[in-house]
Structure formats: structure tokens, C-alpha cells
């Protein structure tokens, strides 16, 4: 043929017979040459697999039937470009004799020049064998070709072809397609899972962070509101504190609620007493220790005049408390007698105290005058029980008695700062001391009272105040305004309307005995005498003053009792501890 292809195998010629399923040309050897035998149609392998293997294809023709539908024809081995059918001639197979009825030169099929041409297999795109030619011979040769294992793709096609033959049964697993992910797809899935998990973790971390921020803001808001509420409740907000509201504190001074206890410190070693009035103002939330000098003049039940120190030693706590109430116009609830040994125990129980000491105090038990002081002068000195007692009772040479009294006040303030603010715990401390209290004061009452003052001292709302007392034991005008009225809430109004009217007498005659004579006259007249001290100068005329209109009649009676003219009675400012105040002038002539 003119379109034959010389493959380089001697004089053999090849001609194109068709194309396989991959579009590659399929050739056969042209007839009429002296090398091929009838029935042995050798196809040309364009990829040279025959030469590389060093073998020849078997003695049969090849056709392509992808679905193996030519079951009624002798089966021809289809062309397998990958050698999956394994139809190679190993050289052990006997040579096949030429088929009868063919002629030609040298065993080749007869061509146009050597007789009738042999039938040529036609190209069947579906792999069916041609109807012409020696097909049984081809089938026989195909049956004897050994099958070899090939690539997986070839095995799958062979299984499908065998199942498609007549009589074959189709199996379900042949049509089950399982898509297995490749390694790359697994990596992609793992990466997507990792990315998704990381994103979720980040989102969860952000949500937790936002929750923490919101919770922190809420807590801070609650703390701020609670703090402001506490300051408002305690009266410590600027501008709202009761201590800042001077007008309100002044107008309501008499109506404020105060708890007052008289404290007497007895020095069992050196002798003498020290008195302080402990005040807890539950209205203004303020605590005060009013230090009362021993020279303060008191009037006894029999009308006699005495001093505070003598009253404590001679009259006892009940009589002294009554005299203080009369002199100051207060309502003292009880008396706490504290001997110095118990003060030492109290300081040790609270765990020492800190005081800004103003003097070096020697050890009272030491006989060595050159020994180092027991208490050093300085700020923030830590005092044990023994040191606290020595400092509270110390009075240096040439010092005023009030200096020792103020040291006693410092020690008590230090004790209150260290004492528990819990009433039960404070009561336990009092019970541990083992004191015997004077009625009506009980251990529970004293513990509760001291716990309240401790809360004031720890909050900076506790102070000490010295009651100003003149040399004659009377109160000055400043004492009436600053301490008696404002701190103690003293009032001269008697709790009983039938009680005797309290009269304060101040001597401005220039004669000291006029005070005593006036006291006797007033007591005999049914009045309560309160010493107003002695004026620094003299007054020409006497004066009788009342503050309330209801006391005008009482003031007139006082003037008549003292033998003063009724014209000397005026309305004005009186002493805080009296309902009527009298200033004796040089015109006062006591009765003989």
C-alpha cells in the first residue's frame, strides 16, 4: 500500500489499520512479503515495547474491544498499550504451520502479486473481531497465551470485561465506588481543622477577656458605690459630715445623743487620781475624752463645796457622778474605776500601744537616779503595760497638774486604737482583766461602749479635750461654750420640773468669802449652787441673768433670795450648766 510505514524491520512494510482508544495509530504488516505467515498478523508497536522486552507478540492478531461485546466471534486479544494482558511470546510456544488455502512467498500471505490476498481484519472501534479471516485460529492462539499481571488499571479493565461476557454475573462490589482521600486532601483537612480550632480558641479567649473586663468594671463600680455609701453613712463625705455642718451641730447640740462614762485612774503606787469623761456622740459619730482637773469644784448633797479629787477619794463614785452631773449638766451613765495594775494588764492585752511622748520618764521602781529612762521622749514610741502606766502617771518637777492629765489622755487614746472594735471581743478583753466594776456598769456594757470608741479612734474621729477650770475650781465662760455645751451637751434644765433650779454664781466683789455666803443662802432657799469661779476684776453692780422666758420667774426669786433688786434681772446668755447665772458685784451685801 502507498500509505505503508517502514518500521525499520528489513523489508517488512506496515499499513495503518485504525486507532486505539487513546488516539494512537495501529499498524499491521503488509502481505506479500516473505516473512509473515498466514494467520500471523503482527501489529506494529509504535512505542517499541517489543524491542525493549526482546520478545515478540504471540501468533495472533490483535483487535480492540473495550466492552468485549463480540462473544459470538472467536475472541481476539485486544491491544493493550501498557501490556496488561501479558500476551508476549516467550519463545517456548511451537511455531504454527501456515493455514491451508493461503499462498505466498516464503510463508507470507499472498499479496497482489502472489495469489488471492488473505482476508484482512477490519478495525472495530468497539473491539469486535472481524468476520473475515481465520478467526478460530486466532482464538486458539489467544487461549494459549499466558496471562501476566499488569498495572492496576489493566486488572480492573480485565475484571470488568470478564464480568461483561455472556453468562457472567455482575457483583455489587464492582459498582461500588469508594473515594479515598489522598494524602494531600488529608493535609488540607487537618490544616482546615487546625485553622478552625485556632480561630475558635481565639474567639473564646476574646470572650473570656471581655467577660473579665465586664466583671472587673462591675466590681469596681460596686466598690465605689459601697465606699461612697459608707462615707455617706459615716458622715465623712466632704460637705456632708456632721463635723462640717457647724450650724446644724450648734443648733442641735442639746438634742444630740451621747453616751458618757466617768473614768477614774487610781495610782496605787504614787497615790492620787486622774479623771476623764469618755463621750461617744452617736449623732455626730465623734468620740472625745474630756479631761477633768482635780481642782474642779463640786457641790455635795449637803450643799458643801469640795473638789473633784476629794470627792473621788472621800465620797465615792456614786456621789462624785451625781456632783458632776449637777456641775456640768450632763447625764453620766456609769463610773469605771481603773487601778494602775489593771491599766498595765489592759495595755499588755491589746499588744502594746504607740504614743508621741513629750518627756523622758524614769523607771519608778528603780532606785538608781542615773539609770536610763524607762520611756524615751519622741514620736511613735512603743509602750508596754509598765511603760504606759509610768507615762500616764508621770508629773515632772515644776509641771502643772494638767500635764500629767494630758499624758493619761494620750495613753487612753492609744489603748482605744488597739482595742477591738467588735463588742464581743472587747467584752472578752474586759473580762480577762478581772476587774470588779461599780454598779450599774457591767462588763458587757463597758465592752460594748469601749468597742464603739475604738471604732472612732481607728477612724480618726476621736480627740481629747481639757476642761478649762480656774484656780478656784470654777468654770470659765470659754469652758461653758466649747466643752460643756458642745462636747458634753451640758444643760442646766432639770430632768424633773420639781427639781431645784441650778444657779451659777461668779464672784466679782473682790472679797473671796462672798462666794461661800451666797452659796449658803441659795441652798437654804432651795436652789442648787454651782460655782462660776472668781472674776479677775470687780463689778460695781450685781446681775441676775436667765436664758429662757420660762426661767424669768426663777431669776426673780434668786435675786430676792440674795437680797438683790429685781431690776438686776435681765434676759441673756447663761452658763451652760445652770438655768440662772449670777454675777456678784460690790453692791452685794450678804445677810448677817
C-alpha positions in Angstrom: 0.0 0.0 0.0 1.1 3.5 -0.6 0.4 4.5 3.0 2.5 1.8 4.4 5.0 2.6 7.0 8.5 1.3 7.1 9.3 0.5 10.7 12.9 -0.4 10.0 12.5 -4.2 10.2 14.1 -5.4 7.0 11.8 -5.3 4.0 8.6 -5.6 6.1 6.0 -3.0 5.3 3.2 -1.9 7.7 0.0 -0.3 6.9 -2.4 1.8 9.2 -5.5 -0.2 10.3 -7.0 2.2 12.8 -6.6 4.0 16.2 -6.9 2.8 19.7 -9.0 4.4 22.5 -6.1 6.8 23.2 -6.0 8.1 19.6 -2.7 6.3 18.8 -2.3 4.6 15.3 -2.4 0.8 15.0 -0.5 -0.8 12.2 -0.3 -4.2 10.7 2.4 -5.9 8.5 1.6 -5.7 4.8 1.1 -9.0 3.0 3.1 -10.2 0.0 6.5 -10.1 1.7 8.3 -13.3 2.7 8.5 -13.1 6.5 4.9 -13.3 7.8 2.9 -16.4 7.8 -0.8 -16.6 7.2 -2.8 -16.2 10.3 0.1 -14.5 12.0 -0.8 -10.9 11.7 1.8 -8.9 13.7 0.8 -5.5 14.7 3.3 -2.7 14.9 4.0 -1.3 18.3 4.9 2.3 17.8 6.3 2.7 21.3 8.8 0.0 20.7 7.8 -2.2 23.6 8.6 -5.4 21.6 12.1 -4.3 21.0 12.7 -3.3 24.7 11.3 -6.5 26.0 13.3 -8.6 23.5 10.2 -10.7 22.8 7.5 -10.9 20.1 3.8 -10.8 20.3 2.1 -14.2 20.1 1.0 -15.7 16.8 -2.4 -14.0 16.6 -3.9 -10.8 15.5 -5.0 -8.1 17.9 -8.2 -6.1 17.9 -9.7 -3.6 20.3 -12.9 -4.4 22.1 -13.2 -2.3 25.2 -16.6 -3.8 26.3 -15.9 -7.4 25.0 -19.2 -7.5 23.1 -18.0 -9.9 20.4 -18.7 -13.0 22.4 -20.1 -15.0 19.4 -16.9 -14.4 17.4 -13.6 -16.1 18.3 -12.1 -13.9 20.9 -9.2 -11.8 19.7 -6.8 -10.4 22.2 -7.3 -6.6 22.3 -4.4 -4.3 22.0 -3.1 -3.2 25.4 -0.6 -0.4 25.2 0.5 -1.0 28.8 0.9 -4.7 28.4 -1.7 -5.5 30.9 -2.8 -8.7 29.1 0.7 -10.1 29.1 0.3 -11.7 25.7 4.0 -12.0 25.0 5.7 -14.8 23.1 8.4 -16.2 25.4 9.9 -18.4 22.6 8.7 -21.6 24.2 5.5 -21.8 22.1 5.8 -24.1 19.0 5.7 -22.4 15.6 2.3 -22.6 13.9 2.1 -24.0 10.3 0.7 -21.9 7.6 -3.0 -22.2 7.2 -4.3 -24.1 4.2 -5.6 -22.2 1.3 -3.0 -19.4 1.5 -0.1 -19.0 -0.7 2.7 -16.6 -1.0 6.3 -16.3 -1.0 8.2 -17.6 1.9 5.2 -18.3 4.1 3.9 -14.8 3.8 0.3 -14.3 3.0 -0.4 -13.9 -0.7 -0.5 -10.4 -1.8 -1.5 -8.8 -5.0 1.4 -10.4 -6.8 1.3 -13.9 -5.2 -2.3 -15.1 -5.4 -5.5 -14.2 -3.8 -5.0 -11.8 -0.9 -5.8 -13.1 2.5 -8.7 -11.6 4.3 -7.7 -8.6 6.4 -9.1 -7.9 9.8 -11.2 -4.8 9.8 -10.9 -2.2 12.5 -13.7 -2.4 15.0 -13.8 0.6 17.4 -15.7 -1.4 20.0 -13.2 -4.2 19.9 -15.3 -6.8 17.9 -13.3 -9.2 15.8 -13.6 -9.0 12.0 -15.9 -11.5 10.3 -13.3 -12.4 7.7 -10.0 -14.2 8.2 -9.0 -17.2 10.2 -10.7 -16.2 13.5 -10.8 -19.7 15.1 -7.1 -19.9 14.7 -6.6 -16.6 16.4 -8.9 -17.6 19.2 -6.9 -20.8 19.7 -3.7 -18.9 19.9 -5.1 -16.4 22.2 -6.2 -19.0 24.6 -2.7 -20.4 24.9 -1.1 -17.0 25.7 -0.2 -16.9 29.4 -1.7 -14.0 31.4 0.6 -11.9 33.3 -0.1 -9.3 36.0 -0.1 -5.8 34.8 -0.8 -2.4 36.2 -3.9 -2.0 38.4 -5.7 -0.1 35.7 -5.3 -3.1 33.4 -6.5 -5.6 36.0 -9.7 -3.5 36.6 -10.5 -3.4 32.9 -10.0 -7.2 32.7 -12.3 -7.8 35.6 -15.0 -5.7 34.0 -14.5 -7.4 30.7 -14.9 -10.9 32.2 -18.0 -9.8 34.1 -19.4 -8.5 30.8 -19.1 -11.8 29.0 -22.3 -13.9 28.5 -23.0 -16.0 31.5 -21.0 -13.7 33.8 -22.6 -12.5 36.9 -22.2 -8.9 37.9 -21.2 -8.3 41.6 -22.3 -5.4 43.6 -18.8 -4.5 44.7 -17.9 -4.0 41.1 -20.1 -1.0 41.0 -19.2 0.4 44.5 -17.0 3.4 44.2 -15.2 4.4 47.3 -13.5 7.8 47.2 -10.5 7.6 49.4 -8.9 11.0 50.3 -5.4 11.3 49.2 -2.5 12.4 51.4 -2.8 16.0 50.2 -6.5 16.1 51.0 -5.8 14.8 54.5 -3.3 17.6 55.0 -5.8 20.1 53.7 -8.5 18.8 56.1 -6.0 18.8 59.0 -5.0 22.4 58.2 -8.6 23.5 58.0 -9.4 21.8 61.3 -6.3 23.4 62.9 -7.3 26.8 61.5 -10.8 26.4 62.7 -9.8 25.3 66.2 -7.3 28.1 66.4 -9.9 30.6 65.4 -12.4 29.2 67.9 -9.7 29.4 70.6 -9.0 33.0 69.8 -12.7 33.8 69.8 -13.1 32.0 73.2 -10.1 33.9 74.6 -11.6 37.2 73.4 -15.0 36.3 75.0 -13.2 35.4 78.3 -11.3 38.6 78.2 -14.4 40.6 77.6 -16.1 38.8 80.5 -13.3 39.5 82.8 -13.3 43.2 81.9 -17.0 43.5 82.4 -16.8 41.7 85.8 -13.9 44.0 86.8 -15.9 47.1 85.9 -18.9 45.8 87.8 -16.8 45.0 90.9 -15.1 48.4 90.8 -18.5 50.1 90.4 -19.8 48.2 93.4 -16.8 49.0 95.5 -17.0 52.7 94.6 -20.7 52.8 95.3 -20.2 50.9 98.6 -17.3 53.2 99.6 -19.3 56.3 98.9 -22.3 54.8 100.7 -20.2 54.0 103.7 -18.7 57.5 103.8 -22.2 59.0 103.5 -23.4 56.7 106.3 -20.5 57.6 108.5 -20.9 61.3 107.7 -17.4 61.6 106.3 -18.2 62.9 102.9 -16.8 66.4 102.4 -19.5 69.0 102.9 -21.9 66.4 104.4 -20.0 65.5 107.5 -21.7 66.4 110.7 -18.5 68.0 111.9 -18.5 70.2 108.8 -22.1 71.3 109.4 -21.4 73.8 112.1 -24.7 75.4 112.1 -26.5 72.1 112.4 -24.2 70.9 115.1 -24.7 74.1 117.0 -28.5 74.2 116.8 -28.9 70.6 117.6 -26.2 70.4 120.3 -28.6 69.8 123.1 -30.6 67.2 121.2 -27.7 65.0 120.2 -27.4 61.5 121.6 -24.3 61.0 123.8 -23.1 58.1 125.9 -20.9 59.2 128.8 -18.9 57.2 131.3 -16.7 58.7 134.0 -13.2 57.1 134.2 -11.1 57.4 137.4 -7.5 56.2 137.2 -6.2 55.3 140.7 -2.4 55.4 141.1 -1.8 52.6 143.6 1.9 53.3 143.9 2.2 57.1 144.0 -1.3 57.9 145.1 -3.7 60.3 143.5 -6.4 60.0 140.9 -7.0 61.2 137.3 -10.5 61.7 135.8 -11.7 61.7 132.2 -15.2 61.7 130.9 -15.4 59.3 127.9 -18.0 60.6 125.4 -19.4 58.8 122.4 -21.6 61.1 120.3 -23.7 58.7 118.3 -25.3 61.5 116.4 -22.1 63.2 115.0 -20.1 59.9 115.1 -17.4 61.6 117.2 -15.6 60.4 120.3 -14.0 62.6 123.0 -12.1 62.1 126.2 -12.8 65.2 128.4 -10.0 65.6 130.9 -11.4 67.0 134.2 -8.8 68.6 136.5 -8.8 67.5 140.1 -9.3 71.1 141.2 -12.7 71.3 139.6 -15.2 72.5 142.3 -18.2 70.3 143.1 -21.1 70.8 145.4 -22.2 67.9 147.7 -25.7 66.8 148.5 -25.5 68.7 151.8 -24.5 71.9 149.9 -20.9 71.8 150.9 -18.2 72.6 148.3 -15.4 70.2 147.5 -13.0 69.4 144.7 -13.1 66.5 142.3 -10.1 64.8 143.8 -11.6 64.9 147.3 -14.9 63.7 146.1 -13.4 60.7 144.4 -11.4 59.7 147.4 -13.9 60.6 150.1 -17.4 60.5 148.6 -17.1 57.5 146.3 -18.1 57.0 142.7 -21.9 57.5 143.1 -21.7 60.8 144.9 -19.0 62.0 142.6 -21.0 61.1 139.5 -24.1 63.0 140.9 -22.0 66.0 141.6 -20.5 66.0 138.2 -23.9 65.8 136.6 -25.1 68.8 138.7 -22.0 70.8 137.9 -21.9 70.1 134.2 -25.5 69.5 133.4 -24.7 66.0 131.9 -26.1 62.5 132.3 -23.2 60.2 133.2 -24.3 56.6 132.8 -21.6 54.9 134.9 -18.2 55.0 136.6 -15.2 52.9 135.6 -12.6 52.7 138.3 -9.3 51.7 136.7 -6.3 51.0 139.1 -2.8 51.2 137.6 -2.2 47.4 137.8 -5.3 46.9 135.6 -4.1 49.5 133.2 -0.9 47.6 132.8 -2.8 44.4 132.1 -5.0 46.2 129.6 -2.1 47.6 127.6 -0.4 44.2 127.5 -3.7 42.5 126.4 -4.1 44.8 123.4 -0.4 44.3 122.4 1.4 47.5 123.4 0.5 51.0 122.3 2.1 53.8 120.3 2.3 57.3 121.8 4.1 60.6 120.9 5.7 61.1 124.3 6.7 64.6 125.4 9.1 63.7 128.2 11.7 61.2 129.4 10.1 59.1 132.1 12.3 57.3 134.7 11.5 53.8 136.0 9.5 54.4 139.2 10.8 51.1 140.6 14.5 51.9 140.0 16.5 53.5 142.8 19.3 54.4 140.5 18.8 58.0 139.6 21.4 57.8 136.8 19.7 54.9 135.1 18.4 55.2 131.6 14.7 56.4 131.4 12.1 53.8 131.1 10.2 55.9 128.5 12.1 57.9 125.9 10.8 61.2 124.6 9.8 61.1 120.9 7.2 60.4 118.3 5.7 57.0 117.9 7.1 55.4 121.0 6.0 51.9 121.7 4.9 51.4 125.2 4.4 48.2 127.1 2.0 48.0 130.0 4.6 49.0 132.6 5.8 51.9 130.4 2.3 53.1 129.8 1.5 53.2 133.5 4.7 55.1 134.2 4.0 57.7 131.4 0.3 58.1 132.3 1.1 58.9 136.0 4.3 61.0 135.4 4.4 64.6 136.5 7.8 66.3 136.3 9.1 68.8 138.7 7.6 72.2 138.4 5.0 70.9 135.9 1.3 71.9 136.0 -1.1 69.2 137.1 -2.7 69.3 133.7 0.5 68.0 132.0 0.1 64.7 133.8 -3.6 64.6 133.0 -2.9 65.1 129.3 -0.4 62.2 129.3 -3.2 60.0 130.8 -5.4 61.0 127.9 -2.7 60.0 125.4 -2.4 56.6 126.9 -6.2 56.0 126.8 -6.4 57.1 123.2 -3.6 54.7 122.3 -5.4 51.9 124.1 -8.6 52.6 122.2 -6.8 52.5 118.9 -5.5 49.0 119.7 -8.7 47.6 121.2 -11.0 45.5 119.1 -14.0 47.3 117.5 -16.1 44.1 117.9 -18.3 44.4 121.0 -17.9 40.7 121.9 -14.1 40.7 121.5 -13.9 44.0 123.6 -16.1 42.4 126.3 -13.8 39.4 126.4 -10.8 41.7 127.0 -12.6 43.4 129.8 -13.5 40.1 131.4 -9.9 38.9 131.0 -8.7 41.9 133.1 -10.6 40.6 136.1 -11.7 43.9 137.4 -14.6 44.4 139.8 -16.8 47.2 138.3 -19.0 49.5 140.3 -22.7 49.2 139.6 -24.7 49.8 137.5 -21.8 49.3 135.0 -21.4 45.7 133.8 -18.6 44.0 131.8 -20.8 43.7 128.7 -21.8 47.4 128.9 -18.2 48.5 129.3 -17.0 46.2 126.5 -19.7 47.5 124.1 -19.0 51.1 125.0 -15.2 50.7 124.5 -15.7 49.0 121.2 -17.7 52.0 119.9 -15.0 54.4 121.0 -12.3 52.1 119.4 -14.1 52.4 116.1 -14.0 56.2 116.4 -10.3 56.2 117.4 -9.3 54.0 114.4 -11.2 56.2 112.0 -9.6 59.4 113.3 -12.8 60.6 114.9 -11.5 60.6 118.5 -9.9 63.5 120.3 -9.1 64.7 123.8 -10.2 68.0 125.3 -9.2 69.6 128.6 -11.9 71.1 130.7 -10.8 74.7 131.5 -11.0 75.2 135.2 -10.0 78.3 137.1 -7.8 78.3 140.1 -10.8 78.5 142.4 -12.3 75.4 140.7 -14.9 77.2 138.8 -15.6 77.0 135.1 -14.7 79.9 132.8 -17.0 81.2 130.2 -15.0 79.5 127.5 -15.4 76.2 129.2 -19.2 76.6 129.1 -19.3 77.2 125.4 -16.5 75.0 124.0 -16.6 71.9 126.2 -19.6 71.7 128.4 -22.2 72.7 125.8 -20.7 71.5 122.6 -18.9 68.3 123.7 -20.8 67.2 126.8 -24.1 68.6 125.7 -24.4 70.0 129.2 -27.7 71.6 130.1 -29.0 73.2 133.2 -32.5 72.0 132.7 -33.6 69.7 135.4 -35.0 66.4 134.3 -37.8 66.9 136.8 -39.8 70.0 136.8 -40.0 69.9 140.5 -36.2 69.6 140.9 -34.3 72.5 142.3 -33.2 75.3 139.9 -29.4 75.3 139.3 -27.8 78.7 139.9 -24.2 79.5 138.8 -22.5 82.2 141.0 -19.5 84.1 139.9 -17.8 86.4 142.5 -16.8 89.8 141.2 -16.9 91.6 144.6 -13.2 91.5 145.3 -13.9 89.5 148.5 -13.4 85.8 148.4 -15.7 84.9 151.2 -18.7 86.3 149.4 -19.0 83.2 147.2 -19.4 80.9 150.3 -22.0 83.2 151.8 -24.0 83.3 148.6 -23.9 79.5 148.3 -25.3 79.0 151.8 -28.1 81.5 151.1 -29.1 79.8 147.8 -29.0 76.3 149.2 -31.2 77.3 152.1 -33.6 78.9 149.5 -34.0 75.5 147.7 -31.7 76.2 144.8 -28.7 74.2 143.6 -25.5 76.1 143.8 -22.8 75.8 141.0 -19.6 77.7 141.4 -18.8 80.0 138.5 -15.4 80.9 139.8 -13.9 84.3 140.7 -13.7 87.1 138.2 -10.3 88.7 137.6 -11.7 92.2 138.2 -14.6 93.7 140.1 -18.1 94.8 139.1 -20.0 97.7 140.7 -23.4 96.2 140.4 -24.7 92.6 140.6 -26.5 90.9 137.7 -29.0 88.0 137.5 -29.5 86.5 134.0 -31.9 83.9 132.6 -31.9 82.5 129.1 -35.4 81.0 128.7 -38.6 83.1 129.2 -39.9 80.3 131.5 -37.0 80.9 133.9 -37.7 84.6 134.4 -39.7 83.9 137.5 -36.9 81.7 138.8 -34.4 84.5 138.2 -36.6 87.0 140.2 -36.7 84.5 143.1 -32.9 84.1 143.0 -32.5 87.9 143.2 -34.9 88.2 146.1 -33.1 85.3 147.9 -29.7 87.1 147.5 -31.1 90.4 148.5 -30.6 92.0 145.1 -33.1 94.4 143.5 -35.4 92.9 140.8 -34.1 95.5 138.4 -30.9 93.5 138.2 -32.8 90.6 136.5 -32.2 90.5 132.7 -32.5 88.0 129.9 -29.3 87.0 128.2 -26.6 84.3 128.0 -26.2 82.0 130.9 -23.7 79.3 131.9 -24.3 76.0 130.1 -24.6 74.1 133.4 -27.1 76.5 135.0 -30.6 77.9 134.4 -29.8 81.2 136.1 -26.4 82.9 136.2 -25.4 85.4 138.9 -22.5 87.8 138.9 -22.0 89.2 142.4 -20.9 92.9 142.3 -19.8 95.2 145.0 -23.4 96.1 145.8 -24.0 92.7 147.1 -24.3 92.7 150.9 -24.7 89.2 152.3 -27.1 88.8 155.2 -25.6 88.6 158.7 
